[in-house]
Amino acid sequence: MDHPIVMKILKEGINSVNLSMLDESARKRILGEVGDKLYKENKIEEAVEILSKANDIDKLTKMGDDFMMQGKGEFAALCYLPTKDSQRLSSAAVLCINAKNYRLAAHAYEAAENRQMADFIRQNFVEAQ
C-alpha cells in the first residue's frame, strides 16, 4: 500500500503538501518514493525535480548513469545537473550537442563549472537559433 502523502503528491503535485513538519529522513523517503513512481511512469523531468528536492544525489547519479548507458544524454544531463558532477555533466553535454540541444548542453557545462564551453555554445549555437 502506497503512503497517502505519496499518492497526494502524485495526484496533486508537490505544492499540495507541506513536508516541513517531517524530519529529513521521512521527507527524503517520501520524495524518493514519488520520484521512483514518476520515473517508472516515464515522467523524467518531474522525477528529477522531486529527487532534487529530496537531495537524493545518489539516486539522481544512478538514473543519469543509466541514461548515459542508453545514449540518452539529455535525460542524463537533467539528472546530473543537481549533482554538480563535472565529469558526468561534461559527458552528458557532449551527447546534448550531438542531439542539437544546445541550451541544455550549455546549462550542463555551466553546472560543470566549464564557463568557457558554456559561453562558446551559447554564442555560437544558442543565440544563432
N, C-alpha and C positions, 0 to 999 in steps of 0.2 A: 504494500500500500504506500502510495506516494505521500510525502509530507504535505499538509494542507497549504503551507506557505509556498512550497514549490509549485503546486498547482495554481495558486492565485497569481504568482508571478508569470507563469507560462500563459495564463489566460488573459491577464490584465496589464502585464508589463511590470518592470522593475519599480516604477514610481508608484505602484499601487500598494506598496507595503513600506513600513518604516522598520528597517533592520537594526537601527542604532541601539535598540533595547537588548539585543542579543550579544553575547560575548563573541570575541573574534573567531573562535573555533566553530561555534554554531553557525555564525554568519557565513564563514568560508564553506562549511559543509553544505548548507542550503544553496548558496550560489553555485557551488560546484555541481550539485545535482541538476540545477536549472541549466547550467552550461552544457552538461553532458546530454541532456534531453534535446536542447536546441541543436547541438552538434549532430545528434542522430537524426534529427528532422531536416538536416542539411541547411540550417539557418546559421551559417558560419559567422557572419558579421555580428549577429546578436549573441551567439555563444562567446565570441571573443570579448565583446563588451561586458558581459556578465562575469566571465572569468577574470577580466582585468579588474573589475570592481572587487572581486574576491581576492585579488592579488595572488592568484594561483599561477605563478610563473612556471612551475614545473609542468603543469598540465598544458599551458599555452606552448611551451617549448616542445613538448611531445607532439601536440597537434601540428605545429609548424613543421617539425621533422617529418611527420607522416606525409604532409602535403608536399614537402620537398622531394621525398622519395617518389611521389606520384607525378612530379613535374608541374605541380600547381603552385607556382611561385607567388601568385597574387594572394592566394589564401594563406600561404606560408608567411608572407610579409605581414599580413594583418595579425597573424598570431604572434610574430616576433616583435612587432612594434612595442608592446608593453614590456617586453623582456629586456630591452636595451642591449641585446647580444649583438655586438658589432659584426662579428664574423657571419653569423646566421643572417642578419639583416642584409649584409652586403651580397651574400649568395642569392638571397631571395630577390634583391633589387635587380640583379642580372637577369633573372627569369622574368621579372616585370618588364624590363626593357625589351626582351625578346617578344613579349606579349603586347608590346606597344602601349603599356600602361605607364606612361612616363611620370604622371603625377604621383602614383604610388611608389615608383622607383625612387623619385626624388625624396619623398617622405621617408622611405626606408633608409636612404643614405643619410638623411638629416638625423634620424634617430640613431644611426650608427656613428654619429659624430664625424661623418665624412662630408663636411660642408662644401669642399671643393667639387666633389662629384654631384652633390645635390644642386649646387648653383649651375654647374655645367649643363645638367639635364634640363633644369628649368629654363635657362637662357636659350638653349638650342632646340628643345623639343616641346616643352610645355607652352611657352609663350608663342611659339610658332604655330600652334594649333588654332 
